Amino acid sequence: MSSTARQVRLCAPAAVCAAVLSLSLPAQAQAAPAPAPTPAPATATATATAGDHAATLAALKTFQSHAGPGAAVHAGDGAGSWDLSVGTGTINTNRPIRPTEHYRIGSQSKVFTAVAVLQLVDEGKVALDTPIERYLPGVVAGNGHNGSAITVRQLLQHTSGIPVNNAPAPRAEPDGTYTLAALVEDGLRRPSAAVPGTRFEYSNTNYEILGLLLEKVTGGRAHEVITRRVIEPLGLAQTRFPAPGDRSLPTPTVRGYHGVRVGSFFFWTDVLPFEPSLFSTAGAVISTQQDLTAFYHALLGGRLVSPAALAEMKRAVDVGDPAAGWGYGLGLIRQPLACGGVAWGHNGMLPGYYTQTLVTEDGRHAAVVTNAHLTTNIPAAQMERLLNSALCEGK
């Protein structure tokens, strides 16, 4: 992606790893078999051959050559979906990544959190332009932060002035889990970066505060609230928000790696199970390409929030050069397309994965995953070209 898009990436601390040395496999197109249907506008999922989507396959190969051991795209339109995979989902094997395999979606979780908050707005329990102090008195304070000056909208849109927390070190509970209160306290130790409402400043802390808001208003735990309000009503059987302490990944699984590239050789390290409550409402959700596509289609199709709330989610502030067209709404990234128009969605990074899902108003969709999070030389530009190719086929 462009430098503009890089401002909205989630970067997370590395997990404890086991070292593995591997030679990369040649990038070959491998069509995943058609998975069982999930709720989405697409009526069918088709296997794809190298000749079906040549430009997108080339873009996928280029992306994977700068990314993890494997990469896959699940794309299509209202008439159906297709899948391409290159590389491998497990090193030292020749196993394509399939659209029903689970992975940690990182900051795409923020869209789930934003939807739950906007549902409370629809119910009259939360107001977007009300200061967070009204709902969480005394929580957002100190180091230049003022909950009386920061609104719910500004938290959702990353215009609160709360800075990025690239080295989180929250206080752990005796069982190794983390509370949202501890995450927020840790994030607010960093001084305010801007006057609220004056500039875009991406920060996981914003969405951890929103997690506290969900808990305060509903009386439930954030992972249960999002599961009950968002995941279950859509029938997203391949998606879950793990409870604190649940470090497992459902099967089938896209195995995640850390790594560096040296020419044609890779040094990969397994990402061992880590504590999901460290990311919580900013990045803990687990899903699949197929379920994420269904989720975003349901959101843009008006099945999760009211038309007024959806319009608010799409009221984006410019990110970077306004002429470039990038923007951030209330949990949604607005991405301009090379073939005209825009797509909506989000990206995510955390140990083992770099992902992004985009959908358009007319039913096109593309979900990309690679099974490594490279902390240097992140292939953002290659991701952008891949998504554009998939979404602009035939345009």
N, C-alpha and C positions, 0 to 999 in steps of 0.2 A: 504494500500500500504506500501511498504518498506520505511525506513527512507529516502532513496534516493528520492522517489517520493514526500515526504512531503516538499521538498525544492521548489516545484513549485505549491504550493497551494495559492489561493487568499483568504486573510482574510480581511473582511471589517467591518467598525464600525457598531454597533447595531443601529437599528431604534427604534423609540418610540413604546412601546408595551403595550398591554392590557393583564392582567394576566388571565390565565385559568388553573385550576387544573383538571387533567384527569388521569384515570386509563387506562393503555394500553390495547388494544384489542389483543386477541390471534392472532398469525401470521398464517393465513390460505391462501393457494394458491387460487387466484382468477384470472380467465382468462378473460382478457378484450376482448370485442367483436371486430371483425375485423373492423378497421377503413377504411375510404376512402383512396384509393391509393395516393401516392405522388411520385414525380420523384425520382427513386432509382433503382438500379439493381434488388432488390428483386421484384419478380413478384406477390407475394401474402402475406397476413398477416393472420396467423392462430391462432385460439384460442388454448390455451395450458392447459392441465390438469396436476395434480400433478405428474402423472406417466410418462409424456412425457419427462420431463427434471428434473429428481429427484435430481441430484447432484447440478444443478444450483438453483433449488428451495431451497435446504438446505443452499446453500451459501447465497441466498437472504434473507432467514429467519435470518441467523446469522448476516448479515449486518444490517438488519432492527432492530434487537434487540440491536444494538449499535448506531442506527441512529435516524431518526425522527419517527413520528407516522405511516408513511407508506413508502414503497419503491417499486420500479418497475424496471424491466429490459425489454427492447425491443431488441431482438437479432435475428440472423439468418444468412443466406448466400445468394448467388445469386439465390437460388431456392425459397426463401420466408423468411418470418419473423414470429416470435412468441413472445408472451408477457406473463410475469408473474408479479403478484402484490401481496404483502403481507401487512398486517396492513391496514391503512386507509388514504385516502387523506384529510379527514376532521375529526377532533377529535369528539368523541361522536357519530360517525356514523360508518357504515360498508361499506365504499365506496372505491373500489380499484382505484388506480391511473391508468389512461389510456394513451396510447401513443400519443393521439391527444390533451392532456391537456397542457396548457401553463404554463411555469415557467421561472424564470429569470436564465439564464445560466451562469452568472458570467464570469469567465476568459475564458470560451470557446469563448466569444466574440473576444478575441485576434486573433483567427484564421481568423475571418471575416475581421478584420483590416489588418492582414498580407496579406491576399489575395488581398485586394484593393491596398496595397502598391506594391505587386509583379506585379499586372496588370500595374501600372505606370512604373515599371521597364521594362516590356515587350514593353511598348510604347515608351521607350527611354526618359521618362520624369524624371526618378529618377535612380540613379546608386547605387547599394548596397554598394560599397566600397568608396563612396564619403562622406566626413564629413558632418554632419547635418548642420554645419555652413553655407554651401553653400546655403541651402534652407531656413533656419531659422536663419538669421544672428542675433547674440546677444541674442538669446533665451536661449541656454544652456551655462550658464556662472555663475561664483561665487561659493564659497564653494568648490573649487577644481575641478569643472566641466568645461570642455573645449570643446565646440562644434566643434572646429577645429581638435580635436583628437578622436572624437566619430563618427563612421560611421553609416549609415542607417542599415547595417547588424548587428552591435553590439546592436543597439536598438531593432531590431527584435528578437535577440537571447539572450537578457539579459546579454550581456557581456560588457556593456557600463561603468560599474563601478558605475552607479547611484544606490543608496541603496533602500531597501524596505521602504515603507512609511506606517507603521502600524497604524499611528494615524493621518490620513489626516484632515486638518483643513483649507481648501481653503476659500478664500474670496467669499461670496455669492453675487449674484446680488440682486437688490431690490425685485425681484419676487421670490426669493428663489432658483433660478437655479444657475448653476456653468458654467463658461466658461472653455474651455480647457486651455486657457492661465493661469487662476487662479489655475487649478489643477497642471499644470507644475511648476508654480512659487512656490507653496506649496511643491511639491516633491523635488525641487532643493534646498530647505532650509537645507536639510540634507547633510552633507559633503560627498564627493566622497568616495566610499568604496573600490575602487581598480583602478589600472591603466587600462584604456580601453583595452579590448581584452585579459585580463589575467585570468579572472575567471567568472564563472556564478554567477549572483546576481539578483534574480528575483525581479522585480519592476514594479508596475503599471505605474510609471512615464514614463518608456520607451514607453509604448503604448499610453500614453497621448501625448507625443511629436510626435509620429507617426500620431496621430489624427490631430495635428497642421500641419504636413507635408501634409496630404491629403487635408486639407483645403487650404493651400498655393498654392499647385500645381494645384488643380482643380478649385479653386475659389468657391467651394460649401461648405456647412456645412457637417461635418463628417458623421452625421447620414443619411443625404440624399445621400451622395456619396456611402456609403456602401449599402444602400438600392437599389440604382440605378444600381450599378455595380455587386453586389453579390446576394442579396436576390431576386430581381425581375427577373433577367434572368433565375434563376433556378425554378421559379414558387413556391417559398417557401411561400405558403399562410398562414402558421401557424407561420411565423417568422416575427418579426419586431424589428427595432432599434428605440425605442421611442424618440421623440423630447424632448428637455429640457422642463420641466414643465408637461409632460405627465406621470403621476404616476399610471395610470391604468394598469391592467392586462387583456388581452382579455379572454373571456370565450370560452370553458370551462377552468377552472383554477385549477392547483395544489396549494392548499392553503399552505402558508409557515409559519413556526413557529420557534421561539427560544425555547430552553429548556434545562433541566438538567434531569438526570436519578438518581433515588434513589431506588435501587432494582427493583421491578416490577412496581413501581409508577413513573409517569412522571409529571413534572411541565412544561407545555407548555405555551408560550406567543405568541399571534398573532403578526405577523410582519405586521404592518400597512403600507400603501402606503408611499414610500419614493422617493426622487428625483433621477431619473436615471442619470442625468448629473453629479452626484457625481462620477459615475463610467465610463461613456462615452465610449470611444474606448477601455478601458481596461476591461469593464465588464457590459455594459448596455443592451445587446441584450436579447430579449425574444423569446423563441422557444418551440418546443415539441420534444419528443424522435423521432417521425417519421421524422420531418423535419431535425433534426440534422443528422440523419442517411443519409438522402438524400444529405445533404450538404457535409459531409465528403466523401461519395462515389463519388460525382461529382468532388471534389477536387483531390482525388487520381486517378480518371478516366481521368484527363486531360481536364475537361470541363471549368475550371475557369482560369487557367494560362497555359503558354507554358510548354512543357516538360523541357526546360532548367530552367525555374523559379521553377517548381515543384522539380526538382533535388536540387536546392539551398535550398528550404524549408526543404528538408529531409537531408541536410548536418548538422548533429547534433553534438553539443559538448557534451562530457560526463558530466553527472550530478551525483556526488557522485563517488563511486568506479567504475572505467571503466569496471571491470570484471562483474559487475552486468548487464550491457547492457542498462541502462537508459540514455536517451539523450534528448536534446532540440535543435530543428532546428530553422527555421524562423517561429515561431508561432506554431509549431507542437511538441508535446511530442512523443518521441520514447519509447515504452514500450515493454520489452521482454515478451514473452509468455512461460508458462510452457510446452506447447506442441511443442515448437520450433518456430523460426521466431520472428517477431515483429509486433506490431500494432501501428497505428498512430492516434493521436487525441489530446484531451485536457480535463482538468477538470475545475471545477469552484466552488467557494464558495462565498456566500454573504448572507445577512440576509434572512433566510427562506429556503435555498436550498444548497445541496451538490450534485454535478452532475459530470458525466464523460461520454464521448463518445469515442469509439475506433473503427477503421476499419482496415482491412488487405488488402494486395494487391490482394488476391484471392476472395474478396467479402464478407468475414465474417464481422459481425458488432455487437456491443453491446452498448446500451445507458442506463445509470443508473441514476435515480433520487431518492433522499429522500427529504422529505419536512421539513427539519430542518437543520440549520447550528449550530452544537455544537462547541463552542469555546474551549472546553477542551475535551480530550479523543476522538479526531476526528477518526472515524473508517476507517482510510486509509488502514490498512492491510486487513480489511474485504472487502473493495471495490476492492482491487487488486485481492483477491481470487475469488470474484464474477465475475469480468470481465474475468479472466482466465478460469473459469468454462464455462461461456457462449461462449467464443470464441474458446475453445478447445474441445467442444462436438464432439465426433466422431473422434477425432484426436489421 
